Amino acid sequence: MIETELSRCVASFYPGAIGVTGAAKLSGGASQETWTFDIVHASGNVGAILRRAPPGYSASPSPSRAPGLEAEAVLMQLAYDAGLPSPRVLHVLKPEEGLGRGFIMVRVEGETIARKILRDEEFARARPILARQLGKIAAGIHSLPEAKLPKLRSNSTTTEIADLAREYRSTNWPRPVFELALRWLADHDPGPSRETTLVHGDFRNGNLIIGPDGVRAVLDWEIAHLGDPMEDLGWICVNSWRFGEIDKPVGGFGTREDLFAGYEEAGRRVDSDRVMFWEVMGTLRWGIMCGRMMQRFRNAPDHPMEQAVIGRRPSETEIDLLRLLAPRGK
């Protein structure tokens, strides 16, 4: 069924396309559907990806944070045009095409599964260079001109603390460690950033396509916004994105020093204190998101099983928060 709809859609924007083949839904993803397929063309098939919102399901675990799939497509294309590793967007879906909300992009070959990236021999040469590469890529994202960006929400440390407190209390699931973290964040709020830039919002291992040569694409721009650029650097250091390699704080494969060096080599400045603040904030944010996913799954068991799997993880973030907030000796 979906191949028929995709064939009609592709024929409308891709000259010479005669259909699609091999459409298959990829596993993973708690909020969006991802389909892989090939565009059939006389000069050779073209690998493509459909990214769309599941029918009847809101676009994000935190819908108020999401700018929408159309804006996500614009951001990915801006990144591609700026020479950053991002898939080229081919088409934004229209209502009359019967495929829902989303977009079609060129398929980038590589690996996204963190366990393989962190352990397989195929990526052994890439792992030592990934943190510095990602520092440079983050700097490129933060340098994209605001005038070309779609309409995005603005965020700050203070508004994020308030939003997280509201989301946490809406779960009606008391967790003393989360209360402690909220109090710590309020007491250590560094205030407005010296600059406001585009923030990817989910810049981490798991949202990257990696090859033996390093980073090939940054994915999942669904919660991009305007804010403190140090947020992205703090988020990628959250322990949940190390996938067991806890001694390598950047994605389980690198050091903060390499991440920061890459960022500064690209002409931008790192504020390590703000990065640490955002790492605490990000750890708490993920814990609250996990709790909300479990509630959503309990209220509607037909939601994706990934929500139940993720929903069991708030206790892990409690341990991470206690480690982050523990007093450090001089």
C-alpha atoms as one frame of an Amber mdcrd trajectory, in Angstrom:
protein
   0.000   0.000   0.000   2.663   2.505   0.994   4.700   1.719  -2.149   1.716
   2.741  -4.294   1.375   6.045  -2.438   5.125   6.636  -2.517   5.264   5.905
  -6.251   2.613   8.529  -6.971   4.341  11.028  -4.689   7.837  10.471  -6.094
   6.613  10.790  -9.689   5.360  14.303  -8.861   8.759  15.722  -7.836  11.511
  13.423  -9.179  11.845  13.693 -12.972  12.111  10.327 -14.675  11.088   8.296
 -11.616   9.050   5.246 -12.602   8.127   4.011  -9.140   9.611   2.853  -5.859
  10.721  -0.521  -4.558  11.822  -2.142  -1.324   9.776   0.009   1.044  10.368
  -1.135   4.624   9.702   0.427   7.994  12.838   0.756  10.090  12.829  -0.227
  13.746  13.441   2.276  16.509  12.059   5.734  17.087   9.462   6.475  19.728
   7.861   9.491  18.072   8.342   9.329  14.279   8.134   6.664  11.595  11.094
   6.060   9.293  10.752   4.142   6.022  13.539   3.183   3.661  12.942   2.646
  -0.059  14.552   3.021  -3.486  13.377   5.411  -6.174  13.386   3.446  -9.441
  14.977   5.458 -12.247  16.299   4.597 -15.691  19.735   5.957 -14.792  19.898
   3.915 -11.577  17.978   3.543  -8.381  18.266   6.235  -5.707  18.150   5.344
  -2.015  15.637   7.419  -0.068  14.105   7.780   3.387  10.575   8.810   4.345
  10.286  10.433   7.761   6.737  11.044   8.914   4.518  11.356  11.947   2.613
   8.141  12.721  -1.094   8.429  11.924  -2.995   9.761  14.932   0.135  10.294
  17.030   1.526  13.653  18.174   4.866  14.659  16.685   6.957  14.592  19.855
   7.088  13.219  23.399   6.878  16.899  24.345   4.697  18.367  21.564   5.199
  21.976  22.689   8.933  21.600  22.024   8.594  20.510  18.398   8.712  23.021
  15.517   7.131  20.487  13.167   8.385  18.150  10.479   8.219  20.874   7.827
  10.591  23.047   9.859  12.812  20.041  10.464  13.118  19.547   6.710  14.113
  23.192   6.244  16.787  22.927   8.941  18.264  19.749   7.479  18.463  21.306
   4.046  20.087  24.465   5.463  22.682  22.293   7.161  23.294  20.369   3.927
  23.673  23.604   1.953  26.184  24.870   4.529  28.365  21.800   4.007  27.439
  20.110   7.275  26.813  16.345   7.312  23.079  16.236   6.749  20.863  14.337
   4.295  19.620  16.263   1.249  15.885  16.841   1.461  14.037  15.882  -1.732
  10.417  16.680  -0.918   8.094  17.860   1.862   4.831  15.901   1.887   1.541
  17.540   0.891  -1.844  16.628   2.428  -3.277  15.447  -0.891  -0.496  12.859
  -1.297  -2.040  10.624   1.383   1.193   9.966   3.251   0.596  12.250   6.213
   3.036  14.848   7.549   6.715  14.473   6.859   9.386  14.593   4.176  11.542
  12.484   1.889  15.331  12.708   1.886  18.301  10.996   0.279  19.399   7.909
   2.200  22.841   8.233   3.776  24.578   4.904   4.258  26.123   4.145   7.619
  25.327   3.031  11.150  23.109   4.653  13.803  23.027   1.863  16.404  25.245
   3.038  19.256  26.184  -0.461  20.435  27.722  -1.216  17.038  29.415   2.170
  16.719  31.022   1.761  20.149  32.092  -1.869  19.825  32.381  -3.110  16.237
  35.823  -3.308  14.660  34.461  -1.580  11.549  34.354   1.717  13.489  37.585
   1.320  15.458  39.424   3.972  13.421  36.487   6.382  13.564  35.873   6.323
  17.320  38.959   8.354  18.346  38.067  11.202  15.954  34.317  11.433  16.510
  34.302  13.823  19.486  36.461  16.415  17.707  34.404  16.026  14.514  31.215
  16.596  16.487  32.647  19.704  18.100  33.225  21.161  14.641  29.780  20.084
  13.458  28.103  21.638  16.508  29.963  24.868  15.795  28.648  24.775  12.227
  25.079  24.264  13.415  25.393  27.158  15.838  26.710  29.363  13.039  23.751
  28.886  10.674  22.302  32.358   9.998  19.184  33.117  12.012  17.661  35.018
   9.089  17.322  31.774   7.108  15.820  29.700   9.912  12.138  28.737  10.074
  10.053  29.964  12.986  11.381  28.336  16.140  10.654  28.624  19.832  13.204
  30.348  22.065  14.613  28.734  25.162  16.774  29.794  28.093  18.094  28.210
  31.257  15.345  29.816  33.322  12.461  28.841  31.038  13.836  25.308  30.721
  13.902  24.872  34.509  10.295  26.083  34.723   9.202  23.819  31.849  10.866
  20.773  33.381   9.322  21.465  36.783   5.886  21.690  35.173   6.398  18.513
  33.137   7.717  16.637  36.160   4.752  17.586  38.336   2.309  16.681  35.578
   3.477  13.058  35.812   2.225  12.831  39.428   5.115  10.435  40.046   7.137
  11.784  43.008  10.885  11.264  42.697  13.060  12.887  45.392  16.172  12.895
  43.186  14.311  14.870  40.510  13.207  17.332  43.208  16.842  17.677  44.285
  17.977  18.278  40.711  15.315  20.937  40.138  16.449  22.722  43.294  20.109
  22.509  42.214  19.302  23.904  38.769  17.369  26.831  40.252  20.237  27.578
  42.665  22.870  27.414  39.912  20.982  29.059  37.039  23.697  30.961  35.101
  21.159  33.282  33.465  21.051  34.433  29.838  23.685  33.192  27.421  26.012
  35.769  25.867  24.579  34.744  22.493  21.541  33.001  21.076  21.935  30.540
  18.203  20.189  27.640  16.550  20.315  24.671  18.931  19.819  21.189  17.467
  18.241  20.019  20.718  18.930  16.285  20.342  22.597  16.267  19.330  23.808
  12.866  20.550  24.992   9.371  19.771  21.964   7.561  18.347  20.991  10.508
  16.165  24.149  10.285  14.082  24.974   8.232  11.000  28.528   6.983  11.388
  30.801   5.324   8.854  34.380   4.036   9.121  35.443   7.560   8.149  33.448
   9.275  10.917  30.247  11.318  11.031  28.199  11.168   7.827  24.940  12.789
   8.940  23.179  14.436  11.870  19.542  13.330  12.168  16.375  14.123  14.160
  16.088  17.897  14.312  12.563  17.634  15.706  13.163  19.719  18.860  15.485
  22.346  17.341  15.087  25.823  18.813  16.859  29.098  19.515  18.891  29.251
  22.689  22.216  28.745  24.440  24.614  26.845  22.133  26.199  25.180  25.187
  22.986  23.159  25.508  23.999  20.900  22.604  27.453  20.310  24.109  25.942
  19.405  27.467  23.335  17.091  25.934  25.831  14.933  24.065  27.686  14.390
  27.361  24.623  13.017  29.209  25.458   9.532  30.495  22.436   7.920  28.808
  24.075   8.583  25.412  27.290   6.760  26.381  25.514   3.394  26.163  27.599
   1.787  28.864  30.939   3.437  28.044  30.636   5.769  31.042  34.315   6.762
  31.139  34.046   8.412  27.719  31.644  11.284  28.328  31.075  12.295  24.709
  28.757   9.641  23.289  30.739   6.793  24.816  33.577   7.347  22.348  35.412
  10.550  23.277  36.446  13.200  25.764  35.064  16.610  26.563  38.491  18.008
  25.763  38.323  16.749  22.175  34.724  17.948  21.787  35.637  21.408  23.039
  38.805  21.522  20.925  36.841  20.798  17.754  34.301  23.449  18.656  36.955
  26.093  19.263  38.947  25.111  16.177  35.847  26.129  14.219  36.079  29.622
  15.703  33.600  29.402  18.560  34.090  29.626  22.330  33.199  27.004  24.942
  31.894  27.905  28.397  32.591  24.694  30.311  30.579  25.772  33.379  27.484
  26.284  31.250  28.093  22.949  29.522  28.100  21.263  32.937  24.865  23.035
  33.883  23.221  21.808  30.673  24.511  18.264  31.279  22.619  18.222  34.588
  19.598  19.786  32.899  19.733  17.261  30.069  19.991  14.323  32.456  16.896
  15.496  34.313  15.071  16.242  31.049  15.655  12.713  29.781  14.499  11.223
  33.066  11.249  13.187  32.943  10.725  12.291  29.278  11.155   8.608  30.141
   8.531   8.903  32.845   6.102  10.612  30.486   6.587   7.920  27.860   5.713
   5.224  30.367   2.574   7.093  31.365   1.593   7.506  27.720   2.081   3.808
  27.059   0.082   2.820  30.132  -2.786   5.051  29.062  -2.764   3.763  25.474
  -1.043   0.358  25.140  -1.334   0.483  21.349   1.397   3.151  21.305   4.835
   2.028  20.059   6.581  -0.567  22.236   9.661   1.687  22.228   7.796   3.947
  24.651   7.492   1.136  27.193  11.164   0.234  26.769  12.284   3.844  27.281
   9.729   4.381  30.041  11.569   2.029  32.402  14.679   4.214  32.517  14.006
   7.124  34.941  15.850   5.240  37.705  19.025   5.263  35.590  18.896   9.041
  35.324  18.436   9.305  39.091  21.766   7.544  39.567  23.368   9.826  36.966
  22.018  12.925  38.713  23.335  11.818  42.091  26.774  11.291  40.566  26.695
  14.708  38.889  25.499  16.548  41.993  27.728  14.806  44.512  30.115  17.252
  46.235  33.556  17.183  44.673  36.715  17.440  46.709  39.285  20.128  46.057
